[in-house]
Amino acid sequence: MSPWRRGGWLVLLLLAGIAVGWAGSSWTGDAAWYLAIPAAIAAGWWRLADPTRCERRDDR
């Protein structure tokens, strides 16, 4: 995956976390909803950066 595509996914995950944080905070008044930002990035990146799909380099 190209760096530009990975950057796009990072921005998309960031915006998704902000949207959830804003909606939850607006609805409940609790700022803890903004913890959805790092949670969305971590969950999405975990799926995106699946180590089982990485190429192995054997430099020996």
LINNORQUI-V695736 format. One record per residue. N is the residue number from 0. RES is the residue in three letters. PHI is phi as a letter, one per 30 degrees, with the letter a starting at -180 (NA if undefined). NEAR is the number of other ideal C-beta (glycine too) atoms within 12 Angstrom. Layout:
n=N res=RES phi=PHI near=NEAR
n=N res=RES phi=PHI near=NEAR
//
This chain:
n=0 res=MET phi=NA near=15
n=1 res=SER phi=d near=8
n=2 res=PRO phi=d near=9
n=3 res=TRP phi=d near=10
n=4 res=ARG phi=d near=12
n=5 res=ARG phi=d near=16
n=6 res=GLY phi=d near=15
n=7 res=GLY phi=d near=16
n=8 res=TRP phi=d near=22
n=9 res=LEU phi=d near=23
n=10 res=VAL phi=d near=17
n=11 res=LEU phi=d near=19
n=12 res=LEU phi=d near=28
n=13 res=LEU phi=d near=24
n=14 res=LEU phi=d near=19
n=15 res=ALA phi=d near=23
n=16 res=GLY phi=d near=28
n=17 res=ILE phi=d near=23
n=18 res=ALA phi=d near=19
n=19 res=VAL phi=d near=25
n=20 res=GLY phi=d near=26
n=21 res=TRP phi=d near=18
n=22 res=ALA phi=d near=16
n=23 res=GLY phi=d near=22
n=24 res=SER phi=d near=20
n=25 res=SER phi=d near=14
n=26 res=TRP phi=d near=11
n=27 res=THR phi=c near=13
n=28 res=GLY phi=i near=9
n=29 res=ASP phi=c near=14
n=30 res=ALA phi=d near=14
n=31 res=ALA phi=d near=14
n=32 res=TRP phi=d near=22
n=33 res=TYR phi=d near=22
n=34 res=LEU phi=d near=18
n=35 res=ALA phi=d near=27
n=36 res=ILE phi=d near=26
n=37 res=PRO phi=d near=18
n=38 res=ALA phi=d near=22
n=39 res=ALA phi=d near=29
n=40 res=ILE phi=d near=26
n=41 res=ALA phi=d near=18
n=42 res=ALA phi=d near=17
n=43 res=GLY phi=d near=25
n=44 res=TRP phi=d near=22
n=45 res=TRP phi=d near=14
n=46 res=ARG phi=d near=15
n=47 res=LEU phi=d near=22
n=48 res=ALA phi=c near=18
n=49 res=ASP phi=e near=11
n=50 res=PRO phi=d near=11
n=51 res=THR phi=d near=9
n=52 res=ARG phi=c near=10
n=53 res=CYS phi=d near=10
n=54 res=GLU phi=d near=8
n=55 res=ARG phi=c near=9
n=56 res=ARG phi=c near=6
n=57 res=ASP phi=c near=5
n=58 res=ASP phi=d near=4
n=59 res=ARG phi=d near=4
//
